[in-house]
Amino acid sequence: MTTQTHRSLTVDGPAGPLEALFWDVERGRPGGAQPQFAALVCHPHPLFGGTMQNKVVYRAAKALHALGLPVLRFNFRGVGLSAGTYDRGLGERDDVRAALDFLAANFPGTPLLAAGFSFGAWVGLRVGCADERVTALVGLGLPVADVDVSYLSECTKPKLLVSGDRDQYGPKETWEAMVTVLPANAREATQLIFVPGGDHFFAGHLGVVEKTISDWVRARMQLAP
C-alpha cells in the first residue's frame, strides 16, 4: 500500500496562479518504481458553479488515486482563488496545459491521463488529444449536444467516454451517431459507456461511474481486479 499525501497548492497558470489540490503517492516504493500514470481531472462549467470540489470530479479523482496514481485537480481561471476571468473555454485550454506541465515536471517521463467532467471533459480532452504527453483520456458527461467535439475524429488515443442515458446535454442518440461516423482508428480507440438511469450529473449513480473508471484504467495498467 502506498502512503497518500493530500495537499493544497498553486499551479503557475498563464493568467496567474491556479488553486489546486494534489493527491500525491509515496515516491519510495520498492525498486523506486514510478506510477504508471499521473492524472489530471478538470471540473465543470465555471459560470454554473463548477469547481474542483464537484462531486463527479471528486469521485473520478478518488477512483484514480485508489489505483496508486497521483491526481491533480485545479480551479479554472476565475474560480475560487484562481487568478483571471472566464474565457469561454479558450484560455481554459491553457490552464489545462499548465496543469499538465505541473504533472510532467513532478513525474518526468510518466505518461499522463487527462480526465474531466462536462465543460472539463470538453476542454480537457481537446488539450489531451493534442498533447503527446497524454496517453489516455476519460470524459464524463461530455455535452456533445452543445459543444464542438470534432477534435475526437482525429484522436486515436485510448479514451473512455461515460454518459448517463438520460443526460439532456448528451442524448444517447447524439452520442451513438457521433461515434458511428468517427474514422475507424478513432472509433476503435473509444469505449463509450452509458449509465442506465443516469442524468448529466450521474445523480445516484456515482458509484457506477467510479467503478467504470477504475475498471477501464485497470485494464490500461494491466492490473488484476
HELIX and SHEET records of a PDB file:
HELIX    1   1 PRO A   30  GLY A   32  5                                   3    
HELIX    2   2 PRO A   46  PHE A   48  5                                   3    
HELIX    3   3 LYS A   55  ALA A   66  1                                  12    
HELIX    4   4 GLY A   91  ASN A  106  1                                  16    
HELIX    5   5 PHE A  119  ALA A  130  1                                  12    
HELIX    6   6 SER A  150  GLU A  154  5                                   5    
HELIX    7   7 LYS A  172  THR A  180  1                                   9    
HELIX    8   8 ALA A  184  GLU A  188  1                                   5    
HELIX    9   9 LEU A  206  MET A  221  1                                  16    
SHEET    1   A 8 GLN A   4  GLY A  13  0                                        
SHEET    2   A 8 GLY A  16  VAL A  25 -1                                        
SHEET    3   A 8 VAL A  71  PHE A  74 -1                                        
SHEET    4   A 8 ALA A  38  CYS A  42  1                                        
SHEET    5   A 8 LEU A 112  PHE A 117  1                                        
SHEET    6   A 8 VAL A 134  LEU A 140  1                                        
SHEET    7   A 8 LYS A 159  GLY A 164  1                                        
SHEET    8   A 8 THR A 190  VAL A 195  1                                        
END                                                                             
